[in-house]
Amino acid sequence: MSATIIGVDPHKRSHTAVVLDEAEQIAAKLRVDAGPGQVDALLGWAPGGERVWAIENVNGLGHLLAQQLIGRGEVVIDVTATLSSRARKLSGHSARKTDEHDARSVVIAAAHNNRLRRVTVENNSVVLGLLLDRRWHLVAQRQRTICQLHALLSELVPAGAARHLTSKKAAALLRRIAPASVVELERKLLARELLEDVRWLDKRIPVAKQRLSQALAAYGTTLTDICGIGEIGAATILSIVDDPTRFPDRGHFAAFNGTAPLEASSGDQRRHRLSRRGNRQMNKVIHVAARTQIRSGGPGRVYYDRKLAEGNSKMEALRALKRQLSDVIYRRLLADERARQVVRGGQTGDKPKAA
């Protein structure tokens, strides 16, 4: 007997759940307010027996609900918004976008796709993602603040400040400014406030980087042994991939990170073009690693030169190298996961596919 799929369309203040009949029409539905009793209400309404909760946007609005259901022993799978939207259009209800029909689309998408990710209890990969986001936020905030400081200094000093502005250089420049008017005085005061912001950020960014390094060491990975992949790149890959066993083979992994080229042959000419699909953050990490290996030499450079000798263009050789690096990363991820399984006492940690 197959499991009953319960589709959930989550929102900030409410969640809508539905169960479909054999004709894929809504047989039962429930709308619960988001709050402390949301899980009890859903479990009290849900049909008994074997069941699977298909939740849209598990990494967003559906995150907390999914984790709460897992904590109560329920099976939860992740249905992306793209899949549910496609199911809604194919089912002929694209014009009737309601919470009920959105939840229905989630069920249909889950019922016709047996490769959806089963959601598990949050682990250290989530910690990596949180710390990585924190560091990027601080770095981006510092860049914005520096740009604002540059703009004010260009209005106070002829030619403004040097391009690579630091807090020490900005402080020295401000000390030499003698405001000649009330407007210039206010500009200098604002510049000092921005300078204090830069100094605060300069203290926080190294701390965030250190916490990320500690979390990466606790997680355990050999990705940093690959030339061109540092701690930031490794943390980016691990936080996105989480469980590498969800990819059946290296080809699926390459398609996921956007390094699997797309065929663009015409007539007798056989060629491939760059794929814009896949996760762009991971693709960027692999791109940086490929560029680094080309510059630094080693096996990556040898492979790149061989592709050039075969008649490939520089961009084609680069894409081929990125594809090879994807395979290397995939093998490392699997090996690291097996090592963690041994540490956990042989627990597989595999995520079974939903029915």
Buried (B, 14 or more C-beta within 10 A) or exposed (E): EEEBBBBBBBBEEBBBBBBBEEEBEBEEBBBBEBEEEBBEBBBEBBEEEEBBBBBBBBEEBBBEBBBBBBEEEBBBBBBBBEBBBBBBEEBEBEEEEEBBBBBBBBBBBBBEBEEBBBBBEBEBBEBBBBBBEBBEEBBEBBEEBBEBBBEBBEEBEEEBBEEEBEBEEBBEBBEEBEEEEEEBEEBBEEBBEBBEBBBBBEEBBEEBBEBBBEBBEEBEBBBBEBBBBBBBBBBBBBBBBBBBBBBEEBBEBBBBBBBBBEEEEEEEEEEBEBBEEBBEBBBBBBBBBBBBBBEEEEEBBEBBEEBBEEEBEEEBBBBBBBBBBBBBBBBBBBEBBEEBBEEEEEEEEEBEEBB
